[in-house]
Amino acid sequence: MRSRPYDVVIYGATGFTGGLVAEYFARHVSSDRTPWAIAGRNRDKLLRVRERLAKIQPSCAQIPIVVAATEDASALTAMVKSTSVLVTTVGPFARFGEPLFAACAEHGTDYVDSTGEPAFVDEMRERYSARALGTGAIMVSCCGFDSIPTDLGVYFSMRELAPSGPVTLTGQCSIRARASGGTWHSALEAMRDAGPTLKAQSKPVEVKNGRRVSGRKPKLERVPGLGWLVPFPTIDPQIALRSAAALPMYGPDFSYAHTLVLSSIARVIALGAGAAALYALAQLALTRAWLGKMLTAGQGPSEEERARSWFRVRFVAQHAGDELVTEVSGGDPGYDETAKMLSESALCLAQDREKLPSRAGVLTPAVAFGDVLIARLVRAGMVFRVVSG
């Protein structure tokens, strides 16, 4: 596979998030050491992206362009066979993601994506795990803000804790950010299937050697000095619990709850009402399409808006009567940091594959990358730290 023309192809480079991934590569990745290309369905748009990259790094004027549409099976096959690692940001993934995922599994191409759509992630795992394992492909969804801070934050906590008994862990997520059009459309797809996914997350899972992994439904709670904790129905706990089931280092009995931090009860009420209305409207194709028109794919927050954005996820673990508090934090979560996380995940595969656990198949970020990706993200400016304990 390493004899393929490219080490990494960035698919969706003409979109908002994909363009930021391409810019990250332009700033940080030598195409001489790690040959990479940009890809999408429109050559003219890709040429304009390449012009923008050349302003960042003049050598990017020669970055190769690959044209492939998601409905063109032969073009997708040719693209995935040309690269060792495929990065994709093309969503909603429930609509556009499967042909590319299937092609990577079939041809042994490592894969990372930016999805946060629970149904898509579950379906791809069910359909393609065996094939990816057979071809040796490492395939990892949710390599952006969904769900690396949570998944690697829980992993980091368990590495520090080294539990021998039951662990009860709660993630407390604080965010300041604005969504792009692509994220909005993907969120609507995820919201459509949110009910069954959330119910499944709260069911305990028995794993090998009598280990037990389970999700918890958090209750509304006020934490002095922090704010109100409310349930945060994202894909993050689904991914963290899959990692816990796969990794014995999480201990014999592990449970996780995921929460959002809000500053006031007024915000709690407003968010609850808005989320209920959005969930109801997302269930019908007609109203979902109407919601989709509010933001156009390709639109996103300005550089100035992103500079004011940030995230912090605090993890509070209870074990054997003791408490450990850790934290993962960074800048703009949905775009600048997502581009960083996607890029560094791809570079784990392109540059550090021999350092990774000897696993293949459809994996979570923690299972696939673990300490290697944490080290990369810390070098890139994200913070993983022990707060107390």
C-alpha positions in Angstrom: 0.0 0.0 0.0 2.9 2.4 0.7 3.8 2.3 -3.0 0.6 4.2 -3.9 1.1 7.7 -5.4 -0.3 9.6 -2.4 0.1 9.1 1.3 -3.1 11.2 2.0 -6.0 12.4 -0.2 -8.3 15.1 1.3 -11.7 14.5 -0.1 -14.1 17.4 0.2 -11.4 20.1 0.0 -13.8 22.5 -1.7 -16.1 22.5 1.4 -15.7 24.6 4.5 -14.2 22.1 6.8 -12.3 20.2 4.0 -10.7 23.5 3.0 -9.5 24.1 6.5 -8.0 20.5 6.5 -6.2 21.4 3.2 -4.9 24.6 4.7 -3.6 22.7 7.8 -1.7 20.4 5.5 -0.3 23.3 3.5 1.1 24.8 6.7 2.4 21.7 8.4 2.9 18.8 5.9 5.8 18.6 3.4 4.5 17.1 0.2 8.0 15.8 -0.5 8.0 13.7 2.7 4.3 12.9 2.7 2.8 13.2 -0.8 -0.8 14.5 -0.6 -3.6 15.6 -2.9 -6.9 17.4 -2.7 -10.0 15.9 -4.1 -13.7 16.7 -4.8 -16.3 16.6 -7.6 -15.5 20.0 -9.2 -12.2 20.6 -10.9 -12.6 24.4 -11.1 -13.3 24.7 -7.4 -10.4 22.5 -6.6 -8.1 24.7 -8.7 -9.3 27.7 -6.7 -8.6 25.8 -3.5 -5.1 25.1 -4.8 -4.5 28.8 -5.5 -5.5 29.6 -1.9 -3.1 26.9 -0.6 -0.3 28.3 -2.8 -0.6 31.7 -0.9 0.1 29.8 2.3 2.9 27.7 0.9 4.1 28.4 -2.6 5.0 24.7 -3.2 1.3 23.9 -3.0 0.9 25.3 -6.4 1.9 21.8 -7.6 -0.4 19.8 -5.2 -2.2 17.2 -7.3 -6.0 17.4 -7.9 -8.2 14.3 -8.0 -11.8 14.6 -9.4 -14.3 12.1 -8.1 -18.1 12.4 -7.4 -19.7 10.2 -4.7 -22.1 8.7 -7.3 -19.2 7.8 -9.7 -18.1 4.3 -8.4 -15.2 4.0 -10.9 -13.8 7.4 -10.0 -14.1 6.7 -6.2 -12.4 3.3 -6.7 -9.5 4.9 -8.6 -9.1 7.6 -6.0 -9.0 5.2 -3.0 -6.6 2.9 -4.8 -4.3 5.9 -5.4 -3.8 6.7 -1.7 -2.8 5.1 1.6 -5.1 7.3 3.7 -8.3 9.0 2.7 -9.7 11.9 4.7 -13.3 12.9 4.1 -15.4 15.8 5.3 -18.3 15.3 2.7 -21.6 15.2 4.6 -24.3 14.6 5.5 -22.6 11.2 5.7 -26.0 9.4 5.8 -26.5 10.7 2.2 -23.0 10.7 0.7 -20.7 8.7 2.9 -21.3 5.0 2.3 -19.8 4.6 -1.3 -16.5 6.1 -0.1 -16.5 4.1 3.1 -17.2 0.9 1.2 -14.5 1.5 -1.4 -11.9 2.1 1.3 -12.8 -1.1 3.1 -12.7 -3.0 -0.1 -9.3 -1.8 -1.2 -7.5 -1.7 2.1 -7.3 2.1 2.2 -7.0 3.7 5.7 -9.9 6.1 6.3 -10.7 9.0 8.7 -13.8 11.3 8.6 -15.5 14.2 10.4 -18.9 12.7 10.9 -21.0 13.0 14.0 -24.0 11.0 12.7 -24.8 8.1 15.0 -26.8 6.0 12.6 -24.2 6.3 9.8 -21.4 5.2 12.2 -23.3 2.2 13.5 -24.3 1.1 10.0 -20.8 1.4 8.6 -19.4 -0.6 11.5 -22.0 -3.3 11.0 -21.6 -3.6 7.2 -17.9 -3.2 6.7 -16.0 -4.3 9.8 -15.3 -7.8 8.5 -14.1 -6.5 5.1 -11.9 -3.8 6.5 -10.3 -6.4 8.9 -9.7 -8.7 5.9 -8.0 -6.0 3.8 -6.1 -4.5 6.7 -7.7 -1.1 6.5 -7.9 1.1 9.6 -11.2 2.9 9.4 -12.0 5.6 12.0 -15.0 7.8 12.0 -15.6 10.8 14.3 -12.1 12.3 14.1 -13.2 15.9 14.7 -14.7 17.6 17.6 -17.1 14.7 17.4 -15.6 12.7 19.1 -11.9 13.1 19.7 -11.9 15.4 22.8 -14.3 13.1 24.6 -12.9 9.7 23.4 -9.3 10.6 23.9 -10.2 12.6 27.1 -11.8 9.5 28.6 -8.8 7.4 27.4 -6.4 9.9 29.0 -8.3 9.8 32.3 -8.2 6.0 32.4 -4.5 6.0 31.6 -3.9 8.2 34.5 -6.3 6.3 36.8 -5.3 2.7 35.9 -8.4 1.4 37.6 -8.7 -1.9 39.4 -12.4 -1.5 40.3 -15.5 0.2 39.1 -15.2 3.7 37.6 -18.0 6.2 37.3 -17.0 9.0 34.9 -18.8 12.2 33.8 -17.8 14.4 30.9 -18.6 18.1 31.3 -18.4 20.0 28.0 -18.2 23.8 27.8 -18.3 25.4 24.3 -18.3 28.7 22.6 -18.7 28.4 18.8 -21.0 28.7 15.8 -21.9 26.1 13.3 -21.3 25.9 9.5 -23.8 24.9 6.9 -22.3 21.4 6.5 -22.4 20.8 10.3 -26.0 22.0 10.4 -27.1 19.6 7.7 -25.3 16.7 9.3 -26.8 17.6 12.7 -30.3 17.4 11.1 -29.6 13.9 9.8 -28.3 12.9 13.2 -31.3 14.4 15.0 -33.6 12.3 12.8 -32.2 9.1 14.3 -31.4 10.4 17.8 -34.1 8.6 19.7 -33.0 4.9 19.1 -29.4 5.8 19.4 -29.8 7.5 22.8 -31.8 4.6 24.2 -29.1 2.1 23.1 -26.4 4.1 24.8 -27.9 3.6 28.3 -28.0 -0.2 28.1 -25.2 -2.0 30.0 -22.9 -4.1 27.8 -21.2 -7.3 29.1 -17.8 -7.7 27.4 -15.0 -10.3 27.7 -13.8 -11.6 31.1 -16.9 -10.4 32.9 -16.2 -6.7 32.2 -19.2 -4.4 32.2 -19.6 -1.1 30.3 -22.6 1.2 30.4 -23.9 4.6 29.7 -25.7 6.7 32.2 -28.5 9.3 31.7 -27.3 12.4 33.5 -29.8 14.5 35.6 -30.1 18.2 35.6 -27.6 19.4 38.2 -26.0 22.6 39.3 -22.2 22.5 40.1 -21.0 25.5 42.2 -18.5 27.6 40.3 -19.1 25.8 37.0 -22.8 26.1 36.1 -25.7 23.8 35.2 -25.0 20.3 33.8 -27.6 19.1 31.3 -27.7 15.9 29.2 -25.7 16.4 26.0 -27.1 14.0 23.3 -24.2 13.8 20.9 -22.4 10.8 19.4 -19.6 11.2 21.9 -20.8 8.8 24.6 -21.5 6.1 21.9 -17.8 6.4 20.8 -16.4 6.5 24.3 -18.4 3.4 25.3 -17.2 1.5 22.3 -13.6 2.3 23.3 -14.3 1.2 26.8 -15.7 -2.1 25.6 -12.6 -2.7 23.5 -9.9 -1.7 26.0 -9.4 -3.6 29.3 -7.5 -0.6 30.7 -10.9 1.0 31.4 -11.3 -1.5 34.3 -13.9 -4.2 35.1 -16.9 -1.9 35.4 -17.0 1.4 33.6 -19.9 3.8 33.2 -20.0 7.2 31.4 -22.4 10.2 31.3 -22.0 13.1 28.9 -23.1 16.6 29.8 -23.2 20.2 28.5 -22.3 23.1 30.9 -24.7 26.1 30.8 -24.3 29.2 32.8 -27.9 29.8 33.9 -31.2 28.2 34.3 -32.6 30.5 31.7 -30.2 29.0 29.2 -31.2 25.5 30.3 -34.9 26.3 29.6 -34.2 27.9 26.2 -31.9 25.0 25.1 -34.4 22.4 26.2 -37.3 24.1 24.3 -35.2 24.6 21.2 -33.8 21.0 21.2 -37.3 19.6 21.6 -38.7 21.7 18.7 -35.7 20.8 16.4 -36.0 17.1 17.2 -39.7 17.2 16.3 -39.1 19.1 13.0 -36.2 16.8 12.0 -38.4 13.7 12.0 -40.3 14.8 8.8 -38.5 15.1 5.4 -40.4 18.3 4.5 -39.6 20.2 7.7 -36.1 18.8 7.7 -35.6 20.2 4.2 -37.0 23.5 5.4 -34.5 23.6 8.3 -31.7 22.8 5.9 -32.3 26.0 4.0 -31.3 28.1 7.0 -27.6 27.4 6.3 -26.1 26.5 3.0 -23.4 23.8 2.8 -20.0 25.5 2.4 -20.9 28.5 4.6 -19.1 28.8 7.9 -17.9 31.2 10.6 -15.3 33.8 9.7 -11.7 33.7 10.9 -12.5 36.4 13.5 -15.5 34.4 14.8 -13.4 31.2 15.0 -10.6 33.1 16.9 -13.2 33.9 19.6 -14.4 30.3 19.9 -13.1 27.7 22.3 -14.0 24.4 24.0 -13.2 22.7 27.3 -14.2 19.2 28.3 -13.7 18.3 32.0 -13.8 14.6 33.1 -14.6 13.7 36.7 -13.9 10.1 37.5 -14.9 8.4 40.8 -12.9 5.2 41.7 -12.4 3.4 45.0 -13.5 6.5 47.0 -11.1 8.8 45.2 -11.7 11.5 42.5 -9.6 12.3 39.5 -10.4 15.4 37.4 -8.8 15.8 33.9 -9.4 18.2 31.1 -9.1 18.5 27.3 -9.2 22.0 25.8 -8.5 24.0 22.7 -9.7 26.7 20.3 -12.5 26.8 17.8 -14.0 23.3 18.2 -16.0 22.8 15.0 -13.5 24.0 12.4 -10.0 25.0 13.3 -9.5 22.3 16.0 -11.6 19.8 13.9 -9.2 20.4 11.0 -6.3 19.9 13.3 -7.7 16.7 14.8 -8.7 15.2 11.4 -5.3 16.1 9.9 -3.3 14.7 12.8 -5.4 11.5 12.8 -4.6 11.0 9.1 -0.9 11.7 9.8 -0.9 9.0 12.5 -1.7 6.6 9.7 0.5 8.1 7.1 3.6 8.8 9.2 3.3 6.8 12.4 1.5 3.6 11.5 4.2 1.4 12.9 3.7 3.0 16.3 0.0 2.3 16.4 -1.6 -0.7 18.1 -1.6 -3.6 15.6 -5.3 -3.5 14.8 -7.3 -3.1 11.7 -11.0 -2.8 11.0 -13.7 -0.2 11.9 -12.3 1.4 15.1 -12.8 4.4 17.4 -10.1 7.1 17.7 -8.9 5.9 21.1 -8.6 2.3 20.0 -6.9 3.2 16.7 -4.6 6.0 17.8 -4.4 6.2 21.6 -1.2 7.8 23.0 0.2 8.5 19.5 -2.6 10.9 18.6 -2.6 12.5 22.1 1.1 13.3 21.7 0.5 14.8 18.2 -2.4 16.9 19.4 -0.4 18.2 22.4 2.5 19.2 20.0 -0.1 20.9 17.8 -1.4 23.0 20.7 -4.3 21.2 22.3 -4.2 20.7 26.1 -4.6 17.3 27.9 -4.0 17.8 31.6 -4.7 16.5 35.1 -6.6 19.1 37.1 -6.7 17.3 40.4 -6.5 13.8 42.0 
